[in-house]
């Protein structure tokens, strides 16, 4: 039997981590106490909340919990703490590169406006990267539930700060609402400004939402994308174009997209040649971080260490990291496997 190497020592890139969702549960409780905020019982029970978001009622509950957690981030120090701790957790899990996703409009009201919010977030990222040694960049995400004009404003702002660490532009929230093509101009602005296009698709709805992201938004990466497994032709298209899917196994199970960890189609995607970057999505709500996603691949899908190393390589190749950092991480993956 193969010796199972320590997955926290496997160098990897983390490409799907949401801002508030990256918070430590203990930090959430401390901040809620600091501001006198009464949190829903599901966030104070000491274990991940029971969620099922495959219907709109369940998704609304998930969003309500997320919004309650976000309401505890009120001052620049809170933002700095969140990013620093997210970086520390990633380093502990073997991450050498993190692209954290944020919709700054959600934080702007408490931080003095949209531009101050972006600058506070970017300052926090720079400080956390310096303090932990982790390469960190930002992916700005528009909200499907808001007007496409708001997304254009965000895209222009993201491009404006590309030299400060914003590397990509996304589209999040319930993909059953808002057509991808409604946001095509925002994504064109982002792409023309040199940003990577990485919208969510293929999570709560099927393969069609992945195709929409490719056809209408010219996605270079897909947030989630697991439902592409239901369409062999789409899988082939993703493989041929080497479009990385940011797959979040624990999140998929927690939100009811799949019933069990072994039902997440990791093998189907992997064997079809679709690149994957395993991600934790929202550890605060789903209860597991980056290395645990690789453990799911090992334990529930029989991925060998050589295959897990290839998953790590795919995450690095799919990232926006500079070539010298990619080379260093890829060499580290080889060293982990040889060791």
LODO-346003 format. One record per residue (C-alpha): residue number from 1; residue in one letter; z, y, x. Coordinates in nm, 2 decimals. Example, Ala and Ser with C-alpha at 12.3 -4.5 7.8 and 13.67 -1.06 7.14 Angstrom:
% residues 2
REC   seq   type       zz       yy       xx
REC     1      A     0.78    -0.45     1.23
REC     2      S     0.71    -0.11     1.37
This chain:
% residues 339
REC   seq   type       zz       yy       xx
REC     1      X     0.00     0.00     0.00
REC     2      X    -0.09     0.35     0.12
REC     3      X     0.19     0.57     0.25
REC     4      X     0.22     0.86     0.01
REC     5      X     0.22     1.18     0.21
REC     6      X     0.43     1.48     0.11
REC     7      X     0.22     1.69    -0.14
REC     8      X     0.42     2.00    -0.06
REC     9      X     0.29     1.98     0.29
REC    10      X    -0.08     1.96     0.18
REC    11      X    -0.24     2.30     0.24
REC    12      X    -0.41     2.42    -0.08
REC    13      X    -0.52     2.73    -0.27
REC    14      X    -0.37     2.83    -0.60
REC    15      X    -0.63     2.99    -0.83
REC    16      X    -0.48     2.98    -1.17
REC    17      X    -0.14     3.14    -1.20
REC    18      X    -0.06     3.40    -1.47
REC    19      X     0.16     3.70    -1.38
REC    20      X     0.46     3.68    -1.61
REC    21      X     0.42     3.30    -1.64
REC    22      X     0.49     3.27    -1.27
REC    23      X     0.85     3.39    -1.31
REC    24      X     1.15     3.17    -1.23
REC    25      X     1.35     3.09    -1.54
REC    26      X     1.67     3.21    -1.36
REC    27      X     1.50     3.55    -1.29
REC    28      X     1.40     3.58    -1.66
REC    29      X     1.76     3.53    -1.76
REC    30      X     1.89     3.78    -1.51
REC    31      X     1.64     4.04    -1.62
REC    32      X     1.71     3.99    -1.98
REC    33      X     2.08     4.03    -1.91
REC    34      X     2.01     4.34    -1.70
REC    35      X     1.82     4.51    -1.99
REC    36      X     2.03     4.37    -2.28
REC    37      X     1.73     4.18    -2.42
REC    38      X     1.79     3.89    -2.66
REC    39      X     1.55     3.61    -2.57
REC    40      X     1.43     3.34    -2.81
REC    41      X     1.63     3.03    -2.78
REC    42      X     1.33     2.84    -2.65
REC    43      X     1.35     3.05    -2.33
REC    44      X     1.72     3.01    -2.27
REC    45      X     1.76     2.63    -2.33
REC    46      X     1.73     2.54    -1.96
REC    47      X     1.42     2.33    -2.02
REC    48      X     1.05     2.40    -2.10
REC    49      X     1.00     2.50    -2.46
REC    50      X     0.83     2.25    -2.69
REC    51      X     0.48     2.40    -2.75
REC    52      X     0.16     2.29    -2.92
REC    53      X    -0.11     2.56    -2.92
REC    54      X    -0.40     2.36    -3.06
REC    55      X    -0.37     2.55    -3.39
REC    56      X    -0.34     2.92    -3.43
REC    57      X     0.02     2.90    -3.54
REC    58      X     0.12     2.72    -3.22
REC    59      X    -0.08     2.96    -3.01
REC    60      X     0.09     3.25    -3.17
REC    61      X     0.43     3.09    -3.09
REC    62      X     0.32     3.05    -2.73
REC    63      X     0.21     3.41    -2.71
REC    64      X     0.54     3.53    -2.87
REC    65      X     0.74     3.36    -2.60
REC    66      X     0.51     3.50    -2.33
REC    67      X     0.55     3.85    -2.47
REC    68      X     0.93     3.81    -2.49
REC    69      X     0.94     3.72    -2.12
REC    70      X     0.70     4.00    -2.03
REC    71      X     0.93     4.25    -2.20
REC    72      X     1.19     4.19    -1.93
REC    73      X     0.96     4.34    -1.66
REC    74      X     1.04     4.71    -1.69
REC    75      X     1.07     4.86    -1.35
REC    76      X     0.87     4.84    -1.02
REC    77      X     1.16     4.64    -0.86
REC    78      X     1.11     4.38    -1.13
REC    79      X     0.74     4.35    -1.05
REC    80      X     0.82     4.33    -0.68
REC    81      X     1.07     4.06    -0.74
REC    82      X     0.84     3.85    -0.96
REC    83      X     0.55     3.86    -0.70
REC    84      X     0.78     3.79    -0.41
REC    85      X     0.94     3.49    -0.58
REC    86      X     0.60     3.36    -0.70
REC    87      X     0.49     3.37    -0.34
REC    88      X     0.80     3.19    -0.22
REC    89      X     0.75     2.92    -0.47
REC    90      X     0.38     2.88    -0.37
REC    91      X     0.47     2.86     0.00
REC    92      X     0.73     2.59    -0.08
REC    93      X     0.45     2.39    -0.26
REC    94      X     0.21     2.41     0.03
REC    95      X    -0.01     2.70    -0.09
REC    96      X    -0.18     2.90     0.18
REC    97      X    -0.37     3.13    -0.06
REC    98      X    -0.28     3.26    -0.41
REC    99      X    -0.49     3.45    -0.66
REC   100      X    -0.25     3.57    -0.93
REC   101      X    -0.40     3.68    -1.26
REC   102      X    -0.28     3.98    -1.46
REC   103      X    -0.38     4.21    -1.75
REC   104      X    -0.23     4.54    -1.63
REC   105      X    -0.26     4.70    -1.97
REC   106      X     0.03     4.48    -2.08
REC   107      X     0.26     4.64    -1.82
REC   108      X     0.12     4.99    -1.83
REC   109      X     0.35     5.13    -2.11
REC   110      X     0.67     5.06    -1.91
REC   111      X     0.52     5.15    -1.57
REC   112      X     0.38     5.49    -1.63
REC   113      X     0.03     5.41    -1.73
REC   114      X    -0.26     5.18    -1.64
REC   115      X    -0.33     5.32    -1.29
REC   116      X     0.04     5.33    -1.18
REC   117      X     0.08     4.97    -1.31
REC   118      X    -0.22     4.85    -1.10
REC   119      X    -0.09     5.03    -0.79
REC   120      X     0.27     4.89    -0.84
REC   121      X     0.13     4.54    -0.88
REC   122      X    -0.10     4.58    -0.57
REC   123      X     0.19     4.72    -0.36
REC   124      X     0.40     4.43    -0.47
REC   125      X     0.13     4.18    -0.37
REC   126      X     0.09     4.35    -0.03
REC   127      X     0.47     4.34     0.04
REC   128      X     0.50     3.98    -0.08
REC   129      X     0.21     3.87     0.14
REC   130      X     0.36     4.04     0.44
REC   131      X     0.70     3.90     0.38
REC   132      X     0.60     3.54     0.31
REC   133      X     0.28     3.50     0.52
REC   134      X     0.10     3.38     0.21
REC   135      X    -0.25     3.52     0.15
REC   136      X    -0.23     3.68    -0.20
REC   137      X    -0.50     3.85    -0.40
REC   138      X    -0.53     3.97    -0.77
REC   139      X    -0.76     3.86    -1.05
REC   140      X    -0.76     4.12    -1.33
REC   141      X    -0.80     3.96    -1.67
REC   142      X    -0.92     4.12    -1.99
REC   143      X    -0.78     4.00    -2.33
REC   144      X    -1.02     3.84    -2.58
REC   145      X    -0.81     3.98    -2.86
REC   146      X    -0.88     4.34    -2.76
REC   147      X    -1.20     4.55    -2.79
REC   148      X    -1.47     4.48    -2.54
REC   149      X    -1.46     4.85    -2.45
REC   150      X    -1.11     4.79    -2.32
REC   151      X    -1.25     4.52    -2.10
REC   152      X    -1.51     4.75    -1.96
REC   153      X    -1.23     5.00    -1.87
REC   154      X    -1.04     4.72    -1.69
REC   155      X    -1.36     4.61    -1.51
REC   156      X    -1.42     4.95    -1.37
REC   157      X    -1.06     4.98    -1.26
REC   158      X    -1.07     4.64    -1.10
REC   159      X    -1.38     4.74    -0.90
REC   160      X    -1.22     5.07    -0.80
REC   161      X    -0.93     4.87    -0.64
REC   162      X    -1.14     4.59    -0.49
REC   163      X    -1.06     4.72    -0.14
REC   164      X    -0.68     4.70    -0.22
REC   165      X    -0.68     4.33    -0.30
REC   166      X    -0.85     4.27    -0.64
REC   167      X    -1.10     3.99    -0.59
REC   168      X    -1.20     3.88    -0.94
REC   169      X    -1.23     3.95    -1.31
REC   170      X    -1.13     3.72    -1.59
REC   171      X    -1.10     3.68    -1.97
REC   172      X    -0.79     3.52    -2.12
REC   173      X    -0.60     3.45    -2.44
REC   174      X    -0.72     3.24    -2.74
REC   175      X    -1.08     3.14    -2.67
REC   176      X    -1.12     3.06    -3.04
REC   177      X    -1.12     3.44    -3.09
REC   178      X    -1.37     3.68    -2.95
REC   179      X    -1.72     3.57    -2.84
REC   180      X    -1.78     3.55    -2.46
REC   181      X    -2.10     3.75    -2.51
REC   182      X    -1.91     4.05    -2.65
REC   183      X    -1.77     4.09    -2.29
REC   184      X    -2.09     4.05    -2.11
REC   185      X    -2.11     4.42    -2.00
REC   186      X    -1.76     4.42    -1.86
REC   187      X    -1.84     4.11    -1.65
REC   188      X    -2.17     4.28    -1.54
REC   189      X    -1.97     4.58    -1.42
REC   190      X    -1.73     4.35    -1.23
REC   191      X    -2.00     4.14    -1.07
REC   192      X    -2.20     4.45    -0.97
REC   193      X    -1.88     4.57    -0.80
REC   194      X    -1.86     4.25    -0.60
REC   195      X    -1.59     4.08    -0.80
REC   196      X    -1.59     3.71    -0.88
REC   197      X    -1.63     3.62    -1.25
REC   198      X    -1.37     3.37    -1.36
REC   199      X    -1.32     3.37    -1.74
REC   200      X    -1.11     3.11    -1.94
REC   201      X    -1.31     2.85    -2.12
REC   202      X    -1.31     2.48    -2.23
REC   203      X    -0.94     2.46    -2.30
REC   204      X    -0.87     2.52    -2.67
REC   205      X    -1.23     2.48    -2.77
REC   206      X    -1.49     2.24    -2.65
REC   207      X    -1.79     2.24    -2.41
REC   208      X    -1.97     2.52    -2.59
REC   209      X    -1.71     2.77    -2.46
REC   210      X    -1.78     2.67    -2.10
REC   211      X    -2.15     2.71    -2.16
REC   212      X    -2.09     3.05    -2.30
REC   213      X    -1.90     3.15    -1.99
REC   214      X    -2.19     3.04    -1.78
REC   215      X    -2.47     3.18    -1.99
REC   216      X    -2.32     3.50    -2.11
REC   217      X    -2.07     3.60    -1.83
REC   218      X    -2.24     3.43    -1.53
REC   219      X    -1.91     3.27    -1.44
REC   220      X    -1.86     3.17    -1.07
REC   221      X    -1.54     2.98    -1.17
REC   222      X    -1.40     2.86    -1.51
REC   223      X    -1.04     2.90    -1.60
REC   224      X    -0.95     2.54    -1.72
REC   225      X    -1.29     2.40    -1.81
REC   226      X    -1.16     2.05    -1.88
REC   227      X    -1.34     2.01    -2.21
REC   228      X    -1.66     2.01    -2.02
REC   229      X    -1.58     1.64    -1.97
REC   230      X    -1.71     1.59    -2.33
REC   231      X    -2.06     1.68    -2.23
REC   232      X    -2.23     1.49    -1.95
REC   233      X    -2.52     1.74    -1.92
REC   234      X    -2.27     2.03    -1.88
REC   235      X    -2.08     1.83    -1.62
REC   236      X    -2.40     1.79    -1.43
REC   237      X    -2.47     2.16    -1.45
REC   238      X    -2.13     2.25    -1.32
REC   239      X    -2.17     1.99    -1.04
REC   240      X    -2.52     2.11    -0.95
REC   241      X    -2.41     2.47    -0.93
REC   242      X    -2.07     2.39    -0.77
REC   243      X    -1.88     2.59    -1.03
REC   244      X    -1.51     2.54    -0.97
REC   245      X    -1.29     2.46    -1.27
REC   246      X    -0.93     2.58    -1.25
REC   247      X    -0.77     2.27    -1.40
REC   248      X    -0.40     2.29    -1.51
REC   249      X    -0.29     1.94    -1.61
REC   250      X     0.07     2.01    -1.71
REC   251      X    -0.04     2.31    -1.91
REC   252      X    -0.30     2.10    -2.09
REC   253      X    -0.04     1.85    -2.20
REC   254      X     0.23     2.11    -2.28
REC   255      X    -0.01     2.30    -2.51
REC   256      X    -0.14     1.98    -2.68
REC   257      X    -0.49     1.99    -2.55
REC   258      X    -0.42     1.63    -2.44
REC   259      X    -0.14     1.41    -2.55
REC   260      X    -0.05     1.26    -2.21
REC   261      X    -0.10     1.35    -1.85
REC   262      X    -0.33     1.04    -1.81
REC   263      X    -0.55     1.18    -2.08
REC   264      X    -0.65     1.49    -1.89
REC   265      X    -1.00     1.41    -1.76
REC   266      X    -0.94     1.47    -1.39
REC   267      X    -1.13     1.15    -1.29
REC   268      X    -1.42     1.24    -1.51
REC   269      X    -1.46     1.58    -1.35
REC   270      X    -1.40     1.45    -1.00
REC   271      X    -1.64     1.16    -1.02
REC   272      X    -1.91     1.39    -1.17
REC   273      X    -1.88     1.61    -0.86
REC   274      X    -1.74     1.91    -1.04
REC   275      X    -1.51     2.10    -0.80
REC   276      X    -1.16     2.16    -0.92
REC   277      X    -0.87     2.38    -0.82
REC   278      X    -0.55     2.25    -0.97
REC   279      X    -0.32     2.52    -1.10
REC   280      X     0.02     2.56    -1.26
REC   281      X    -0.10     2.82    -1.52
REC   282      X     0.25     2.94    -1.65
REC   283      X     0.53     2.75    -1.48
REC   284      X     0.79     2.96    -1.67
REC   285      X     0.68     2.80    -1.99
REC   286      X     0.54     2.46    -1.87
REC   287      X     0.82     2.37    -1.63
REC   288      X     0.61     2.27    -1.32
REC   289      X     0.45     2.44    -1.03
REC   290      X     0.16     2.38    -0.80
REC   291      X     0.25     2.06    -0.61
REC   292      X     0.35     1.89    -0.93
REC   293      X    -0.02     1.92    -1.05
REC   294      X    -0.13     1.71    -0.75
REC   295      X     0.15     1.47    -0.83
REC   296      X     0.00     1.42    -1.18
REC   297      X    -0.33     1.34    -1.01
REC   298      X    -0.16     1.08    -0.79
REC   299      X     0.08     0.92    -1.04
REC   300      X    -0.13     0.93    -1.36
REC   301      X    -0.48     0.91    -1.23
REC   302      X    -0.45     0.70    -0.91
REC   303      X    -0.58     0.96    -0.67
REC   304      X    -0.55     0.84    -0.32
REC   305      X    -0.43     1.08    -0.04
REC   306      X    -0.79     1.11     0.07
REC   307      X    -0.89     1.22    -0.28
REC   308      X    -0.60     1.46    -0.31
REC   309      X    -0.71     1.61     0.02
REC   310      X    -1.05     1.66    -0.12
REC   311      X    -0.90     1.83    -0.43
REC   312      X    -0.72     2.06    -0.19
REC   313      X    -1.04     2.13    -0.01
REC   314      X    -1.21     2.21    -0.33
REC   315      X    -0.94     2.46    -0.42
REC   316      X    -0.99     2.64    -0.09
REC   317      X    -1.37     2.64    -0.11
REC   318      X    -1.35     2.78    -0.46
REC   319      X    -1.12     3.07    -0.36
REC   320      X    -1.21     3.42    -0.26
REC   321      X    -1.02     3.38     0.07
REC   322      X    -1.19     3.51     0.38
REC   323      X    -1.38     3.25     0.58
REC   324      X    -1.13     3.24     0.86
REC   325      X    -0.85     3.16     0.62
REC   326      X    -1.06     2.90     0.45
REC   327      X    -1.13     2.74     0.79
REC   328      X    -0.76     2.74     0.88
REC   329      X    -0.66     2.58     0.55
REC   330      X    -0.93     2.32     0.56
REC   331      X    -0.82     2.22     0.91
REC   332      X    -0.47     2.19     0.78
REC   333      X    -0.59     1.96     0.51
REC   334      X    -0.75     1.74     0.78
REC   335      X    -0.43     1.74     0.98
REC   336      X    -0.23     1.64     0.67
REC   337      X    -0.46     1.35     0.61
REC   338      X    -0.46     1.24     0.97
REC   339      X    -0.08     1.26     0.98
